[in-house]
Amino acid sequence: MSSKPNFIKQFCQDQQDKFNRKVLKKFSTPWMKRKEYDIIFEVFQNLQPKRVLEWGSGYSTVLIPDQLANLEDWVSIEHNEEWFHLIKQKIENDKVHLHFVAPNNLEFEKSADPKVKEGIFEDFRDYVEFPVQLDGEPFDFIFIDGRARRDCLIKAHQLLSKNGVLIVHDANRDTYFEDIPPFKTVFHLQDYRKHRKLGGIWVATQRENLDGILATTDHKRAWKGHDGLAKWLFLK
């Protein structure tokens, strides 16, 4: 990033993004808060990964690959067939490979248990295990923004390269990080939306630190500003 993250600027960008999506039907960034996207994009820009794995496709699958000069292979796994076809028709980069992997249990969303309704390993066994069958080196970047996230995270621990970086979106949900394999470095930001189980970012790597990859202090300061703004606007 060319400048430090600024919570006022990010808030204004969020309002512009909302207008673009709802009124203009224009999608120029992935569907998330700018403070989250800025972290993800900064890691991409500094890491410049060759191999990327993504559980849960979206506008990140469409927009980000074209901005990665060293990209050789972007693997995206999607469980929703309708969404899969919508995203697939928007992809023009031949280095992006989008795969539809149906749930093993199509009734998972009917559960009254929030953990089960979100999807557990038994419901998404093929989805979670799919990357294992792919040929190639470990992944330099893994993004988890789909179903059965805790199980994908456990699998990602095996698939991440030595200097790779893993990011989990909607990391306000603490259950994702219970009893998972250890990473040397973890950077976790949660915010005022925790009660709604939305938002939040969790960054992990086997590197000793995130120096040169992510300006953690600057982002932590920006997120604190967002929390203060949310309190002032009665969003908390």
Backbone torsions as a table, in degrees:
resi	resn	phi	psi	omega
1	MET	NA	142.6	-176.9
2	SER	-81.1	-17.2	-179.4
3	SER	-142.4	161.4	179.6
4	LYS	-69.1	147.7	178.1
5	PRO	-63.0	135.6	-178.6
6	ASN	-125.7	122.8	-171.6
7	PHE	-67.6	-31.3	178.1
8	ILE	-67.5	-46.5	178.9
9	LYS	-61.7	-42.3	179.7
10	GLN	-64.5	-40.4	178.6
11	PHE	-61.8	-44.0	179.0
12	CYS	-64.8	-38.0	177.4
13	GLN	-65.1	-36.6	177.0
14	ASP	-60.4	-41.8	-179.7
15	GLN	-66.9	-39.5	177.9
16	GLN	-65.2	-42.8	178.3
17	ASP	-61.0	-41.5	179.8
18	LYS	-62.5	-43.1	178.2
19	PHE	-63.8	-44.3	-179.5
20	ASN	-60.0	-42.2	-176.7
21	ARG	-73.6	-45.9	-173.5
22	LYS	-80.0	-37.6	-174.6
23	VAL	-98.4	-50.4	-176.0
24	LEU	-89.0	-11.3	-177.5
25	LYS	56.9	39.4	-178.0
26	LYS	-114.4	131.1	-177.7
27	PHE	-121.3	100.9	-178.3
28	SER	-104.5	-9.7	176.2
29	THR	-140.1	159.1	174.8
30	PRO	-58.1	157.4	-174.2
31	TRP	-79.8	80.8	178.7
32	MET	-161.5	169.9	177.3
33	LYS	-64.6	148.3	-180.0
34	ARG	-62.3	-33.7	-179.8
35	LYS	-64.4	-28.0	176.3
36	GLU	-80.4	-45.4	-180.0
37	TYR	-61.9	-37.7	-179.7
38	ASP	-61.7	-36.9	177.4
39	ILE	-67.0	-49.0	-178.2
40	ILE	-61.2	-46.2	-177.0
41	PHE	-68.2	-35.9	177.4
42	GLU	-62.6	-42.2	177.5
43	VAL	-62.7	-45.9	178.3
44	PHE	-57.3	-47.8	-176.2
45	GLN	-62.9	-40.3	-177.9
46	ASN	-81.9	-33.3	-178.2
47	LEU	-80.7	-36.5	-176.9
48	GLN	46.4	62.6	-175.7
49	PRO	-67.7	150.0	173.7
50	LYS	-89.9	-39.8	-178.9
51	ARG	-120.7	128.6	-178.5
52	VAL	-124.8	137.8	174.5
53	LEU	-121.3	135.8	-177.4
54	GLU	-136.9	121.2	170.0
55	TRP	-96.6	114.3	-177.9
56	GLY	101.8	96.6	-177.8
57	SER	-80.4	162.9	179.0
58	GLY	-178.2	-157.3	-178.9
59	TYR	-71.6	-16.9	171.2
60	SER	-62.3	-37.1	179.7
61	THR	-64.7	-31.1	-177.2
62	VAL	-87.3	-41.4	-167.3
63	LEU	-93.3	-37.7	-171.1
64	ILE	-77.5	-41.5	-175.1
65	PRO	-52.2	-37.0	-179.0
66	ASP	-65.5	-14.7	-177.8
67	GLN	-99.7	6.0	-178.6
68	LEU	-109.2	106.0	-173.4
69	ALA	-64.5	-32.1	-175.1
70	ASN	-97.0	2.9	-174.8
71	LEU	-61.7	131.4	175.4
72	GLU	-113.7	-31.1	-175.4
73	ASP	-156.6	122.9	175.9
74	TRP	-118.3	113.8	-178.7
75	VAL	-105.6	121.6	-179.9
76	SER	-122.8	134.7	-176.4
77	ILE	-118.7	125.6	-175.9
78	GLU	-127.6	137.8	-177.4
79	HIS	-97.6	-18.9	-176.1
80	ASN	-97.2	115.6	-172.0
81	GLU	-65.5	-39.8	-179.9
82	GLU	-63.0	-46.2	179.4
83	TRP	-65.9	-37.8	177.0
84	PHE	-55.1	-48.0	-178.1
85	HIS	-69.1	-35.2	179.3
86	LEU	-64.3	-46.2	-179.5
87	ILE	-70.6	-39.5	-177.0
88	LYS	-59.2	-38.6	-178.1
89	GLN	-72.2	-13.5	178.9
90	LYS	-94.1	-13.3	-176.3
91	ILE	-81.2	126.9	179.4
92	GLU	-117.8	-12.0	-178.7
93	ASN	-83.8	121.4	-176.5
94	ASP	-75.6	-2.4	175.3
95	LYS	-88.8	-6.8	179.4
96	VAL	-95.5	125.8	-179.5
97	HIS	-121.6	107.1	-177.2
98	LEU	-97.9	129.1	-176.7
99	HIS	-121.3	132.5	173.0
100	PHE	-93.9	123.5	177.4
101	VAL	-129.4	107.4	-175.0
102	ALA	-69.0	150.8	175.1
103	PRO	-61.1	148.6	174.2
104	ASN	-73.2	-27.3	176.9
105	ASN	-122.2	106.4	-176.6
106	LEU	-74.9	-8.7	-177.4
107	GLU	-98.0	9.0	-171.9
108	PHE	-59.0	-33.8	-175.8
109	GLU	-72.7	-11.3	-178.9
110	LYS	-85.0	-5.6	-178.5
111	SER	-67.8	146.5	177.1
112	ALA	-82.4	-17.8	179.9
113	ASP	-80.8	119.6	-178.0
114	PRO	-55.6	-37.3	-179.9
115	LYS	-64.8	-41.9	-179.3
116	VAL	-72.7	-39.5	-178.9
117	LYS	-60.3	-29.7	178.4
118	GLU	-78.3	-20.9	179.8
119	GLY	110.1	125.3	175.8
120	ILE	-117.4	175.6	-172.7
121	PHE	-56.4	-42.8	-178.5
122	GLU	-61.1	-30.4	179.1
123	ASP	-80.0	-26.3	-172.2
124	PHE	-129.8	35.2	-177.2
125	ARG	-55.6	-50.9	-177.9
126	ASP	-65.6	-38.2	179.1
127	TYR	-62.2	-47.5	-179.5
128	VAL	-66.9	-42.1	-173.9
129	GLU	-83.4	-11.5	-172.6
130	PHE	-51.7	-44.9	-176.3
131	PRO	-62.9	-21.9	-176.8
132	VAL	-63.1	-32.7	-176.4
133	GLN	-79.5	-8.8	-177.3
134	LEU	-79.7	141.3	176.0
135	ASP	-78.7	156.4	175.4
136	GLY	124.4	174.2	-179.8
137	GLU	-75.0	168.6	174.4
138	PRO	-58.0	162.6	-177.1
139	PHE	-87.9	140.1	179.3
140	ASP	-82.2	-25.2	179.5
141	PHE	-143.8	132.5	176.9
142	ILE	-127.9	129.6	-179.7
143	PHE	-119.5	124.5	-178.6
144	ILE	-112.9	112.3	-178.0
145	ASP	-148.3	38.5	-177.8
146	GLY	-128.7	-138.2	-178.5
147	ARG	-97.7	166.4	177.9
148	ALA	46.5	49.8	-169.9
149	ARG	-63.5	-38.3	179.3
150	ARG	-62.5	-41.4	-179.1
151	ASP	-70.6	-35.8	174.6
152	CYS	-64.7	-37.6	179.4
153	LEU	-63.8	-42.8	178.2
154	ILE	-62.6	-43.1	178.2
155	LYS	-66.2	-38.3	-179.0
156	ALA	-61.7	-31.7	178.7
157	HIS	-57.4	-33.6	179.7
158	GLN	-79.9	-25.6	-170.2
159	LEU	-99.7	-10.6	-175.3
160	LEU	-82.0	136.3	178.4
161	SER	-68.9	164.7	-175.5
162	LYS	-54.9	-41.2	-179.3
163	ASN	-105.9	14.8	-178.2
164	GLY	-75.8	169.7	-179.3
165	VAL	-129.3	138.6	179.6
166	LEU	-117.8	134.7	176.4
167	ILE	-128.0	134.3	174.6
168	VAL	-112.7	126.8	177.1
169	HIS	-91.7	160.4	-174.1
170	ASP	56.8	47.9	-175.1
171	ALA	-86.0	13.7	171.7
172	ASN	-71.2	-9.3	-176.8
173	ARG	-94.0	102.8	-173.5
174	ASP	-62.2	-26.5	-176.3
175	THR	-63.5	-21.1	179.2
176	TYR	-63.7	-25.2	-169.1
177	PHE	-111.1	16.7	177.2
178	GLU	-84.1	129.1	175.1
179	ASP	55.1	49.6	176.6
180	ILE	-107.5	159.8	177.4
181	PRO	-61.6	151.0	-176.4
182	PRO	-76.9	144.4	170.3
183	PHE	-115.0	149.0	-178.7
184	LYS	-66.4	-38.8	-176.1
185	THR	-130.8	129.3	178.2
186	VAL	-132.4	134.3	176.2
187	PHE	-126.9	117.0	-171.8
188	HIS	-126.2	122.5	176.6
189	LEU	-119.3	125.0	174.6
190	GLN	-118.8	161.8	-176.2
191	ASP	-142.1	-167.2	-173.4
192	TYR	-65.4	-10.5	-178.8
193	ARG	-89.6	8.4	-175.1
194	LYS	-57.0	-37.6	-179.4
195	HIS	-65.4	-21.4	177.6
196	ARG	-96.7	-0.4	179.5
197	LYS	58.8	35.3	177.3
198	LEU	-119.1	155.9	172.7
199	GLY	71.9	-177.4	-177.9
200	GLY	97.1	150.8	-179.4
201	ILE	-134.5	137.1	177.6
202	TRP	-127.3	119.7	-177.4
203	VAL	-116.4	132.4	-178.9
204	ALA	-141.2	153.5	179.8
205	THR	-159.9	162.3	172.8
206	GLN	-92.9	3.9	172.0
207	ARG	-67.7	161.5	177.8
208	GLU	-69.4	-27.7	179.1
209	ASN	-162.0	179.7	-179.5
210	LEU	-104.2	16.7	179.6
211	ASP	-57.9	132.5	-179.8
212	GLY	82.2	-8.7	179.7
213	ILE	-108.5	-41.3	-176.5
214	LEU	-151.2	130.7	178.1
215	ALA	-82.6	79.0	-171.1
216	THR	-60.3	-40.3	-178.2
217	THR	-63.7	-41.4	-179.6
218	ASP	-65.5	-41.5	-179.5
219	HIS	-70.5	-37.6	177.7
220	LYS	-61.4	-40.5	178.6
221	ARG	-65.4	-41.6	179.5
222	ALA	-64.7	-41.3	179.7
223	TRP	-65.2	-35.9	176.5
224	LYS	-62.9	-38.8	176.5
225	GLY	-63.2	-40.8	177.7
226	HIS	-62.5	-40.7	179.0
227	ASP	-64.2	-39.4	177.6
228	GLY	-65.6	-40.7	178.4
229	LEU	-65.3	-40.8	179.2
230	ALA	-63.4	-38.0	177.9
231	LYS	-66.0	-40.5	-179.9
232	TRP	-67.3	-33.7	179.9
233	LEU	-91.2	8.5	179.1
234	PHE	60.4	36.2	176.9
235	LEU	-91.1	-15.7	-176.6
236	LYS	-86.4	NA	NA
